[in-house]
Each structure stands twice: as C-alpha cells, then as structure tokens.
C-alpha cells in the first residue's frame, strides 16, 4: 500500500510574502508526528500555478464526471490537489479576512478533495483567526473533514509585522513566540489529521451539505 500524503499548501500569492517561511515552520512541526503514522508530506505552493480569477466555463462540481477543465492552469492545480490524501492550508489574513488569492484557489476545486481531511493554519497581525474561521467553514461546507483545532500564528509587534510584509521573513521574537503554545496547536492538528487519515474515506465520513 502506498504511503498516504499530506500536502502543506502555501496559500499566499503576494510578490513579497512570508508565506513560504511560515509553511516551512509548520512543516517542521508536523513532519515527525505524521511520519510516525507512515504519512509523508509534500510542499505545494499555489503561486506556482498562476491561477487567474476563476475563468473556466464549467463549474468545479462538474469535474471530472460531467465536464473537463479547459485551461492548463486549472488542470495542473486540480491534479496536484487530487493526488494527496490530506492537506494543511497555511493561509494569510489580509484586512481582517481571507485573502482573495486563497479563496480563488479553493474555488477551483471540489471533487479533488471532498471527503479528505484538511487543516488550516493562519497567520497575521492577530494570528489570522478570522481568515482561519472563514476558510475552515468553507472547506467544511464543501465536504472536507476539517479538525476543530485551528492554529493561529500572530506576529509579535509592529516591527515583526514590518519584517514579514517588507522582507518576507519571520523575525526572531515572533519565531520564539510561536515555539510555545502555537507550536503545540500545530502538532495537535497533525495528530488530528493523522487520526482522520486512518479512517476510511467513505461517503459516511463526508459532512452533510
């Protein structure tokens, strides 16, 4: 039996972004507990797929049984998501809500990940909690199995926000603050996803819409 795979998805799309560094921080925390269950991790960066605002003629719910995507960017994104068994979305919060690029990438999908477990880790001035709630709600209503654990990673002060936005780096004060309770929450999320992956992916496990 092939090992199950969890995609750690960097969802930020800004040119100067701290998202990849946050995703690496998350990966370093969840890789070991997932590996203990025979589960591998994979790095996925949404920006590499160059997704425009959704421009397909068909609705994602029609793919693949009733229709096919026309554009290569849609097909590539769909195929990448479909090949994994679970997901951790590492999302930014902009202006007290979910980023447009994050929601757009989600709105390209449905059947590729319906019924599979997906966790959300948010980051931002106050940890991105509002964005985390919004994305978790959307994924749950789409039929994914979303753990209640929702880690939020806040930046430690104005200077650290500036380092993230201006230079795309996690400042040392912020990194140290994340190594306490926030890191424990990320590890707990990994355990939740591992538990869900050990359950069969059947219609009975898909939340009712």
Phi and psi restraints in degrees (value plus and minus 20) as a CYANA .aco file:
   2 UNK   PHI     -88.1   -48.1
   2 UNK   PSI     125.1   165.1
   3 UNK   PHI     -84.5   -44.5
   3 UNK   PSI     123.0   163.0
   4 UNK   PHI     -95.1   -55.1
   4 UNK   PSI     131.1   171.1
   5 UNK   PHI    -144.0  -104.0
   5 UNK   PSI     114.3   154.3
   6 UNK   PHI    -132.2   -92.2
   6 UNK   PSI     102.7   142.7
   7 UNK   PHI    -105.8   -65.8
   7 UNK   PSI     108.0   148.0
   8 UNK   PHI    -118.6   -78.6
   8 UNK   PSI      87.7   127.7
   9 UNK   PHI    -123.3   -83.3
   9 UNK   PSI      98.1   138.1
  10 UNK   PHI     -99.0   -59.0
  10 UNK   PSI      93.9   133.9
  11 UNK   PHI    -118.5   -78.5
  11 UNK   PSI     -28.0    12.0
  12 UNK   PHI     -95.5   -55.5
  12 UNK   PSI     128.3   168.3
  13 UNK   PHI    -147.3  -107.3
  13 UNK   PSI     -16.4    23.6
  14 UNK   PHI     -87.5   -47.5
  14 UNK   PSI     133.2   173.2
  15 UNK   PHI     -83.5   -43.5
  15 UNK   PSI     -65.3   -25.3
  16 UNK   PHI    -126.9   -86.9
  16 UNK   PSI      82.3   122.3
  17 UNK   PHI    -156.2  -116.2
  17 UNK   PSI     130.0   170.0
  18 UNK   PHI    -116.6   -76.6
  18 UNK   PSI     -25.7    14.3
  19 UNK   PHI     -70.7   -30.7
  19 UNK   PSI     -68.1   -28.1
  20 UNK   PHI     -80.0   -40.0
  20 UNK   PSI     -55.3   -15.3
  21 UNK   PHI     -89.7   -49.7
  21 UNK   PSI     -57.6   -17.6
  22 UNK   PHI     -86.1   -46.1
  22 UNK   PSI     -62.2   -22.2
  23 UNK   PHI     -82.1   -42.1
  23 UNK   PSI     -57.7   -17.7
  24 UNK   PHI     -85.6   -45.6
  24 UNK   PSI     -60.3   -20.3
  25 UNK   PHI     -79.4   -39.4
  25 UNK   PSI     -65.4   -25.4
  26 UNK   PHI     -84.1   -44.1
  26 UNK   PSI     -64.7   -24.7
  27 UNK   PHI     -79.1   -39.1
  27 UNK   PSI     -62.2   -22.2
  28 UNK   PHI     -82.9   -42.9
  28 UNK   PSI     -44.9    -4.9
  29 UNK   PHI    -105.5   -65.5
  29 UNK   PSI     -54.4   -14.4
  30 UNK   PHI    -119.5   -79.5
  30 UNK   PSI     -33.7     6.3
  31 UNK   PHI     -80.0   -40.0
  31 UNK   PSI     -66.9   -26.9
  32 UNK   PHI     -87.6   -47.6
  32 UNK   PSI     -70.0   -30.0
  33 UNK   PHI     -82.0   -42.0
  33 UNK   PSI     -53.7   -13.7
  34 UNK   PHI     -90.3   -50.3
  34 UNK   PSI     -61.3   -21.3
  35 UNK   PHI     -81.6   -41.6
  35 UNK   PSI     -50.8   -10.8
  36 UNK   PHI     -82.7   -42.7
  36 UNK   PSI     -42.9    -2.9
  37 UNK   PHI    -120.1   -80.1
  37 UNK   PSI      -7.4    32.6
  38 UNK   PHI      55.4    95.4
  38 UNK   PSI       4.8    44.8
  39 UNK   PHI    -129.9   -89.9
  39 UNK   PSI     110.1   150.1
  40 UNK   PHI    -113.3   -73.3
  40 UNK   PSI     143.5   183.5
  41 UNK   PHI    -139.4   -99.4
  41 UNK   PSI     134.7   174.7
  42 UNK   PHI    -159.6  -119.6
  42 UNK   PSI     118.8   158.8
  43 UNK   PHI    -106.1   -66.1
  43 UNK   PSI     107.6   147.6
  44 UNK   PHI    -150.2  -110.2
  44 UNK   PSI     110.4   150.4
  45 UNK   PHI    -141.4  -101.4
  45 UNK   PSI      93.4   133.4
  46 UNK   PHI     -80.6   -40.6
  46 UNK   PSI     -49.0    -9.0
  47 UNK   PHI     -84.2   -44.2
  47 UNK   PSI     -46.7    -6.7
  48 UNK   PHI     -88.5   -48.5
  48 UNK   PSI     -36.8     3.2
  49 UNK   PHI    -110.4   -70.4
  49 UNK   PSI     -28.2    11.8
  50 UNK   PHI      29.8    69.8
  50 UNK   PSI      33.1    73.1
  51 UNK   PHI     -98.7   -58.7
  51 UNK   PSI      99.9   139.9
  52 UNK   PHI     -96.8   -56.8
  52 UNK   PSI     152.6   192.6
  53 UNK   PHI     -73.4   -33.4
  53 UNK   PSI     115.4   155.4
  54 UNK   PHI     -61.7   -21.7
  54 UNK   PSI     101.5   141.5
  55 UNK   PHI    -150.0  -110.0
  55 UNK   PSI       2.5    42.5
  56 UNK   PHI    -105.0   -65.0
  56 UNK   PSI     132.6   172.6
  57 UNK   PHI     -99.9   -59.9
  57 UNK   PSI     -41.2    -1.2
  58 UNK   PHI    -126.4   -86.4
  58 UNK   PSI     135.7   175.7
  59 UNK   PHI     -98.4   -58.4
  59 UNK   PSI     123.3   163.3
  60 UNK   PHI     -74.8   -34.8
  60 UNK   PSI     -51.5   -11.5
  61 UNK   PHI     -83.7   -43.7
  61 UNK   PSI     -38.2     1.8
  62 UNK   PHI    -104.0   -64.0
  62 UNK   PSI     -35.7     4.3
  63 UNK   PHI    -114.0   -74.0
  63 UNK   PSI     112.6   152.6
  64 UNK   PHI    -121.4   -81.4
  64 UNK   PSI     -23.9    16.1
  65 UNK   PHI     -90.1   -50.1
  65 UNK   PSI     -58.2   -18.2
  66 UNK   PHI    -131.4   -91.4
  66 UNK   PSI     -32.0     8.0
  67 UNK   PHI    -181.9  -141.9
  67 UNK   PSI     149.4   189.4
  68 UNK   PHI    -148.5  -108.5
  68 UNK   PSI     132.1   172.1
  69 UNK   PHI     -89.3   -49.3
  69 UNK   PSI     125.0   165.0
  70 UNK   PHI    -107.2   -67.2
  70 UNK   PSI     -58.1   -18.1
  71 UNK   PHI    -116.6   -76.6
  71 UNK   PSI     126.7   166.7
  72 UNK   PHI     -84.0   -44.0
  72 UNK   PSI     -58.3   -18.3
  73 UNK   PHI     -81.9   -41.9
  73 UNK   PSI     -56.9   -16.9
  74 UNK   PHI     -88.6   -48.6
  74 UNK   PSI     -64.1   -24.1
  75 UNK   PHI     -83.8   -43.8
  75 UNK   PSI     -60.9   -20.9
  76 UNK   PHI     -87.2   -47.2
  76 UNK   PSI     -64.0   -24.0
  77 UNK   PHI     -84.1   -44.1
  77 UNK   PSI     -64.2   -24.2
  78 UNK   PHI     -80.3   -40.3
  78 UNK   PSI     -65.7   -25.7
  79 UNK   PHI     -85.7   -45.7
  79 UNK   PSI     -59.1   -19.1
  80 UNK   PHI     -83.5   -43.5
  80 UNK   PSI     -65.2   -25.2
  81 UNK   PHI     -87.4   -47.4
  81 UNK   PSI     -60.7   -20.7
  82 UNK   PHI     -83.7   -43.7
  82 UNK   PSI     -47.6    -7.6
  83 UNK   PHI    -100.9   -60.9
  83 UNK   PSI     -26.5    13.5
  84 UNK   PHI    -122.4   -82.4
  84 UNK   PSI     139.9   179.9
  85 UNK   PHI    -120.7   -80.7
  85 UNK   PSI     -36.5     3.5
  86 UNK   PHI    -179.6  -139.6
  86 UNK   PSI     151.8   191.8
  87 UNK   PHI    -168.1  -128.1
  87 UNK   PSI     126.7   166.7
  88 UNK   PHI    -145.7  -105.7
  88 UNK   PSI      93.2   133.2
  89 UNK   PHI    -111.7   -71.7
  89 UNK   PSI     100.6   140.6
  90 UNK   PHI    -121.0   -81.0
  90 UNK   PSI      87.8   127.8
  91 UNK   PHI    -139.6   -99.6
  91 UNK   PSI     122.5   162.5
  92 UNK   PHI    -106.1   -66.1
  92 UNK   PSI     143.3   183.3
  93 UNK   PHI    -138.2   -98.2
  93 UNK   PSI     106.9   146.9
  94 UNK   PHI    -139.3   -99.3
  94 UNK   PSI     112.0   152.0
  95 UNK   PHI      32.5    72.5
  95 UNK   PSI      22.0    62.0
  96 UNK   PHI      45.9    85.9
  96 UNK   PSI      12.4    52.4
  97 UNK   PHI    -185.9  -145.9
  97 UNK   PSI    -199.3  -159.3
  98 UNK   PHI     -87.1   -47.1
  98 UNK   PSI     119.7   159.7
  99 UNK   PHI     -90.2   -50.2
  99 UNK   PSI     125.3   165.3
 100 UNK   PHI     -79.2   -39.2
 100 UNK   PSI     -60.5   -20.5
 101 UNK   PHI     -84.6   -44.6
 101 UNK   PSI     -55.0   -15.0
 102 UNK   PHI     -84.3   -44.3
 102 UNK   PSI     -70.6   -30.6
 103 UNK   PHI     -85.6   -45.6
 103 UNK   PSI     -57.5   -17.5
 104 UNK   PHI     -81.8   -41.8
 104 UNK   PSI     -64.2   -24.2
 105 UNK   PHI     -83.0   -43.0
 105 UNK   PSI     -60.1   -20.1
 106 UNK   PHI     -83.9   -43.9
 106 UNK   PSI     -58.6   -18.6
 107 UNK   PHI     -93.6   -53.6
 107 UNK   PSI     -25.0    15.0
 108 UNK   PHI    -100.0   -60.0
 108 UNK   PSI     -30.2     9.8
 109 UNK   PHI    -142.3  -102.3
 109 UNK   PSI     139.3   179.3
 110 UNK   PHI    -180.9  -140.9
 110 UNK   PSI     -92.1   -52.1
 111 UNK   PHI     -88.5   -48.5
 111 UNK   PSI     -40.9    -0.9
 112 UNK   PHI     -81.4   -41.4
 112 UNK   PSI     -50.6   -10.6
 113 UNK   PHI    -153.2  -113.2
 113 UNK   PSI     -13.5    26.5
 114 UNK   PHI     -79.8   -39.8
 114 UNK   PSI     112.7   152.7
 115 UNK   PHI      68.1   108.1
 115 UNK   PSI     -30.0    10.0
 116 UNK   PHI    -112.8   -72.8
 116 UNK   PSI     135.8   175.8
 117 UNK   PHI     -96.5   -56.5
 117 UNK   PSI     121.1   161.1
 118 UNK   PHI    -164.5  -124.5
 118 UNK   PSI     106.5   146.5
 119 UNK   PHI    -127.9   -87.9
 119 UNK   PSI     138.8   178.8
 120 UNK   PHI    -145.4  -105.4
 120 UNK   PSI     107.8   147.8
 121 UNK   PHI    -137.9   -97.9
 121 UNK   PSI     101.1   141.1
 122 UNK   PHI    -129.0   -89.0
 122 UNK   PSI     138.6   178.6
 123 UNK   PHI    -166.0  -126.0
 123 UNK   PSI     133.9   173.9
 124 UNK   PHI     145.2   185.2
 124 UNK   PSI    -190.4  -150.4
 125 UNK   PHI     -75.8   -35.8
 125 UNK   PSI     -62.7   -22.7
 126 UNK   PHI    -134.8   -94.8
 126 UNK   PSI       4.0    44.0
 127 UNK   PHI      73.3   113.3
 127 UNK   PSI     -25.3    14.7
 128 UNK   PHI      50.5    90.5
 128 UNK   PSI      10.1    50.1
 129 UNK   PHI     -83.6   -43.6
 129 UNK   PSI     -58.3   -18.3
 130 UNK   PHI     -84.9   -44.9
 130 UNK   PSI     -65.2   -25.2
 131 UNK   PHI     -81.7   -41.7
 131 UNK   PSI     -60.2   -20.2
 132 UNK   PHI     -80.7   -40.7
 132 UNK   PSI     -62.1   -22.1
 133 UNK   PHI     -85.2   -45.2
 133 UNK   PSI     -62.2   -22.2
 134 UNK   PHI     -84.5   -44.5
 134 UNK   PSI     -65.8   -25.8
 135 UNK   PHI     -88.4   -48.4
 135 UNK   PSI     -61.2   -21.2
 136 UNK   PHI     -81.0   -41.0
 136 UNK   PSI     -61.4   -21.4
 137 UNK   PHI     -83.0   -43.0
 137 UNK   PSI     -65.6   -25.6
 138 UNK   PHI     -81.2   -41.2
 138 UNK   PSI     -67.3   -27.3
 139 UNK   PHI     -83.3   -43.3
 139 UNK   PSI     -61.6   -21.6
 140 UNK   PHI     -82.3   -42.3
 140 UNK   PSI     -62.5   -22.5
 141 UNK   PHI     -90.5   -50.5
 141 UNK   PSI     -42.9    -2.9
 142 UNK   PHI     -98.6   -58.6
 142 UNK   PSI     -29.0    11.0
 143 UNK   PHI      83.3   123.3
 143 UNK   PSI     -11.3    28.7
 144 UNK   PHI    -101.9   -61.9
 144 UNK   PSI     139.2   179.2
 145 UNK   PHI    -116.4   -76.4
 145 UNK   PSI      84.5   124.5
 146 UNK   PHI    -126.7   -86.7
 146 UNK   PSI      98.1   138.1
 147 UNK   PHI     -82.6   -42.6
 147 UNK   PSI     134.0   174.0
 148 UNK   PHI     -90.3   -50.3
 148 UNK   PSI     -45.1    -5.1
 149 UNK   PHI     -87.9   -47.9
 149 UNK   PSI     106.8   146.8
 150 UNK   PHI    -158.0  -118.0
 150 UNK   PSI      62.2   102.2
 151 UNK   PHI     -80.6   -40.6
 151 UNK   PSI     119.4   159.4
 152 UNK   PHI    -147.4  -107.4
 152 UNK   PSI     109.3   149.3
 153 UNK   PHI    -134.4   -94.4
 153 UNK   PSI      79.8   119.8
 154 UNK   PHI    -106.0   -66.0
 154 UNK   PSI     127.2   167.2
 155 UNK   PHI     -98.6   -58.6
 155 UNK   PSI     124.2   164.2
 156 UNK   PHI    -111.9   -71.9
 156 UNK   PSI      52.3    92.3
 157 UNK   PHI      82.7   122.7
 157 UNK   PSI     148.9   188.9
 158 UNK   PHI     -80.4   -40.4
 158 UNK   PSI     -63.2   -23.2
 159 UNK   PHI     -82.7   -42.7
 159 UNK   PSI     -57.7   -17.7
 160 UNK   PHI     -92.3   -52.3
 160 UNK   PSI     -52.5   -12.5
 161 UNK   PHI     -82.4   -42.4
 161 UNK   PSI     -62.8   -22.8
 162 UNK   PHI     -82.3   -42.3
 162 UNK   PSI     -59.1   -19.1
 163 UNK   PHI     -83.9   -43.9
 163 UNK   PSI     -59.0   -19.0
 164 UNK   PHI     -88.8   -48.8
 164 UNK   PSI     -67.4   -27.4
 165 UNK   PHI     -94.2   -54.2
 165 UNK   PSI     -63.1   -23.1
 166 UNK   PHI    -102.5   -62.5
 166 UNK   PSI     -57.4   -17.4
 167 UNK   PHI    -136.8   -96.8
 167 UNK   PSI     -28.5    11.5
 168 UNK   PHI      49.8    89.8
 168 UNK   PSI      12.4    52.4
 169 UNK   PHI    -144.8  -104.8
 169 UNK   PSI     134.5   174.5
 170 UNK   PHI    -111.6   -71.6
 170 UNK   PSI      93.4   133.4
 171 UNK   PHI     -87.6   -47.6
 171 UNK   PSI     136.7   176.7
 172 UNK   PHI     -81.5   -41.5
 172 UNK   PSI     -60.4   -20.4
 173 UNK   PHI     -81.8   -41.8
 173 UNK   PSI     -62.4   -22.4
 174 UNK   PHI     -85.2   -45.2
 174 UNK   PSI     -66.0   -26.0
 175 UNK   PHI     -78.0   -38.0
 175 UNK   PSI     -63.0   -23.0
 176 UNK   PHI     -85.2   -45.2
 176 UNK   PSI     -57.8   -17.8
 177 UNK   PHI     -87.5   -47.5
 177 UNK   PSI     -50.2   -10.2
 178 UNK   PHI     -94.0   -54.0
 178 UNK   PSI     -40.5    -0.5
 179 UNK   PHI     -97.3   -57.3
 179 UNK   PSI     -22.8    17.2
 180 UNK   PHI    -114.1   -74.1
 180 UNK   PSI    -139.9   -99.9
 181 UNK   PHI     -79.4   -39.4
 181 UNK   PSI     -59.6   -19.6
 182 UNK   PHI     -79.0   -39.0
 182 UNK   PSI     -60.6   -20.6
 183 UNK   PHI     -83.4   -43.4
 183 UNK   PSI     -59.3   -19.3
 184 UNK   PHI     -81.8   -41.8
 184 UNK   PSI     -58.4   -18.4
 185 UNK   PHI     -85.6   -45.6
 185 UNK   PSI     -58.6   -18.6
 186 UNK   PHI     -84.7   -44.7
 186 UNK   PSI     -63.1   -23.1
 187 UNK   PHI     -83.8   -43.8
 187 UNK   PSI     -58.1   -18.1
 188 UNK   PHI     -84.3   -44.3
 188 UNK   PSI     -59.1   -19.1
 189 UNK   PHI     -80.9   -40.9
 189 UNK   PSI     -61.8   -21.8
 190 UNK   PHI     -79.3   -39.3
 190 UNK   PSI     -62.3   -22.3
 191 UNK   PHI     -84.6   -44.6
 191 UNK   PSI     -58.8   -18.8
 192 UNK   PHI     -83.7   -43.7
 192 UNK   PSI     -65.0   -25.0
 193 UNK   PHI     -84.7   -44.7
 193 UNK   PSI     -61.5   -21.5
 194 UNK   PHI     -79.2   -39.2
 194 UNK   PSI     -63.7   -23.7
 195 UNK   PHI     -82.1   -42.1
 195 UNK   PSI     -61.2   -21.2
 196 UNK   PHI     -86.5   -46.5
 196 UNK   PSI     -55.4   -15.4
 197 UNK   PHI     -89.7   -49.7
 197 UNK   PSI     -42.8    -2.8
 198 UNK   PHI     -98.2   -58.2
 198 UNK   PSI     -33.4     6.6
 199 UNK   PHI    -106.6   -66.6
 199 UNK   PSI     128.0   168.0
 200 UNK   PHI     -86.7   -46.7
 200 UNK   PSI     123.1   163.1
 201 UNK   PHI    -106.2   -66.2
 201 UNK   PSI      67.4   107.4
 202 UNK   PHI    -141.4  -101.4
 202 UNK   PSI     147.6   187.6
 203 UNK   PHI     -78.6   -38.6
 203 UNK   PSI     -49.1    -9.1
 204 UNK   PHI     -87.9   -47.9
 204 UNK   PSI     -39.3     0.7
 205 UNK   PHI    -113.4   -73.4
 205 UNK   PSI     -25.6    14.4
 206 UNK   PHI    -107.7   -67.7
 206 UNK   PSI     104.5   144.5
 207 UNK   PHI     -78.5   -38.5
 207 UNK   PSI     125.1   165.1
 208 UNK   PHI     -89.8   -49.8
 208 UNK   PSI     119.6   159.6
